[in-house]
């Protein structure tokens, strides 16, 4: 419970440009998902649908990698400089959950 209270205080360090880029990427991914839905409704060939699913998965994975990189370069660096070494345990737990 205490950890959850601490988590609520976490503030991100994303610039307006970073936020806009993430939203643009998510909008493209959303379009890909809608396209996959349309392909299924149109009874398109399985190979075509699977290729689009793979592309959407890859786009989400890349976005996640960028957010993780940003987190490590900002939040984690700040915590380590502030001698909050528990942040290392938190990132290790995050890696376990992201498998």
N, C-alpha and C positions, 0 to 999 in steps of 0.2 A: 504494500500500500504506500509506504514512504517513497519507494522508487517511482511509483506512478505520479505522486505529487511533484517530485523533482522533475519528471519528464514534462509536465505541464508548463514548467517555467522555461523550457528550452526555446530559444529564439533562433530562427534561421538567419543566415547572412547572405541571402540571395539578393542580387541587384534586380532592378526592374527589368533589365535586359535578360538576365538569366530566367526570371519568371516568365517573361514573354516567350522566350525560346522553348521552355518546357511546355507551355500551353500550346504553342504552335505544333510541337511534335505530338503532343497528346491529341490534338485535333486531327492530325494526319492519321494517327493510329486509329482513332474513332472512325474515320472515313474508311480505313482498311477493314475494320470489323463490320461496318455496315455493308461494304462490298462483299464480304464473305457471306453475310446473311442473304444478300440478294442472289449470290451464286447458288446457294443451297435452295432458295425458293425457286430458282429457275432450273433446278435439277442439272446443274453443270457437272462436268466430268470431275471425278474424285481427285485426280492428279492436280487439276487446276486449283481446286479448293485447298488442297493440302499445301500447295506452293504458297498460296496467299496466307494461310494460317502460319506457315513458317516465317514469312516476311513480317507479319504482325508480331509474332513472338520475338523475332530478332530486333525489331524496332523498340519493343518494350524493354528488352534486355539492354540495349544500348542506352536508353534513357536511364534505366536503373544504374548502369555503370557510371554514367556522368554524375548522377545525384550522389552516388557513393563516393566518387572521387572528390566532388565538391565538399561533402561532409568531412572527409578525411583531411582535406587541405585547410578547412576553416575551423569547424567545431572541434575536431580532435586536436589540432595543433594548439588551439587556444586552451583547451583543457589541460593538455600536457604541459604547456608553458605555465599554467596556473597550478601545476603539481597535482592535478586531479587524475591520477593514474588509473582510477577505476574505469576511465573511458576506454582503456585497452581491453578490459574484460567485456565491456559493453559492445565493442566492435567485434570481438571474437564471438559473442553470442549472436550478433547480427549475421556474421558469416555463416554460422551454423544454421540459422533460420532461413537463409537465402538459398540453401542447397536445392 
